[in-house]
């Protein structure tokens, strides 16, 4: 649950973009005290993969044997633009 003064980046660190996406938060700096946030750790598998230089979303999905649509957490919001070091969930 969000407490006064919390921010996604302070609470969740590098995975704040994943939390924003899971909760449909468009402006990640706007969260409210008392708000409950899904973290992806309940029932969804909660697996992660770190994007390496030269990776593509379709390539990662193929390597993992999953549909590309199961990969979440790329900060651009564009599946054709992912960055090395991003942590994606599936």
C-alpha positions as CSV (number, residue, x, y, z in Angstrom):
1,X,0.0,0.0,0.0
2,X,1.3,3.5,-0.9
3,X,2.2,5.7,2.1
4,X,2.5,9.5,2.1
5,X,5.8,10.5,0.4
6,X,6.2,7.2,-1.5
7,X,7.2,7.2,-5.2
8,X,7.5,4.2,-7.5
9,X,11.2,4.6,-8.0
10,X,11.9,5.0,-4.3
11,X,9.8,1.9,-3.3
12,X,10.6,-0.4,-6.3
13,X,13.9,0.9,-7.6
14,X,14.8,-0.2,-11.1
15,X,11.6,-2.2,-11.5
16,X,9.3,0.8,-11.1
17,X,8.4,0.8,-14.8
18,X,7.2,-2.8,-14.5
19,X,5.0,-1.8,-11.5
20,X,3.7,1.2,-13.5
21,X,2.8,-1.0,-16.4
22,X,1.1,-3.7,-14.3
23,X,-1.1,-1.0,-12.7
24,X,-1.9,1.0,-15.8
25,X,-0.1,4.1,-14.3
26,X,0.6,6.5,-17.2
27,X,2.3,9.1,-15.1
28,X,4.5,7.1,-12.7
29,X,5.1,10.1,-10.5
30,X,1.4,10.2,-9.7
31,X,0.5,7.7,-7.0
32,X,-1.7,8.2,-4.0
33,X,-1.5,7.3,-0.3
34,X,-3.7,4.3,0.3
35,X,-3.4,3.1,-3.3
36,X,-2.7,-0.7,-3.6
37,X,-0.3,-1.7,-6.3
38,X,0.0,-5.0,-8.0
39,X,3.6,-6.2,-8.1
40,X,3.4,-9.1,-10.4
41,X,4.6,-11.5,-7.6
42,X,1.2,-13.2,-7.2
43,X,0.4,-16.0,-9.5
44,X,1.9,-14.6,-12.7
45,X,5.1,-16.5,-12.4
46,X,7.1,-13.4,-11.6
47,X,9.9,-14.4,-13.9
48,X,12.3,-11.8,-15.2
49,X,14.9,-11.5,-18.0
50,X,17.5,-8.8,-18.5
51,X,17.8,-7.3,-21.9
52,X,21.3,-7.7,-23.3
53,X,22.9,-5.6,-26.0
54,X,21.6,-6.6,-29.4
55,X,18.5,-8.3,-28.0
56,X,15.1,-7.8,-29.7
57,X,11.7,-8.5,-28.0
58,X,10.8,-11.1,-30.5
59,X,14.2,-12.8,-30.0
60,X,13.9,-12.8,-26.3
61,X,10.4,-14.3,-26.6
62,X,11.7,-17.0,-29.0
63,X,14.6,-17.8,-26.7
64,X,12.2,-18.2,-23.7
65,X,9.6,-20.1,-25.8
66,X,6.8,-17.6,-24.9
67,X,4.6,-15.3,-27.0
68,X,6.1,-11.8,-27.3
69,X,2.9,-10.3,-25.7
70,X,3.9,-11.9,-22.4
71,X,7.0,-9.7,-22.0
72,X,6.4,-6.5,-20.1
73,X,8.4,-3.7,-18.6
74,X,10.1,-2.0,-21.5
75,X,10.2,1.6,-20.6
76,X,9.6,3.0,-24.1
77,X,6.2,1.3,-24.4
78,X,7.3,0.4,-27.9
79,X,8.1,-3.3,-28.5
80,X,10.5,-2.3,-31.2
81,X,12.6,-0.2,-28.8
82,X,14.1,-1.9,-25.8
83,X,17.3,-1.1,-24.0
84,X,20.1,-3.1,-22.7
85,X,19.8,-3.5,-18.9
86,X,16.0,-3.3,-18.8
87,X,14.4,-6.0,-16.7
88,X,11.4,-7.5,-18.4
89,X,8.8,-9.7,-16.7
90,X,6.9,-12.6,-18.1
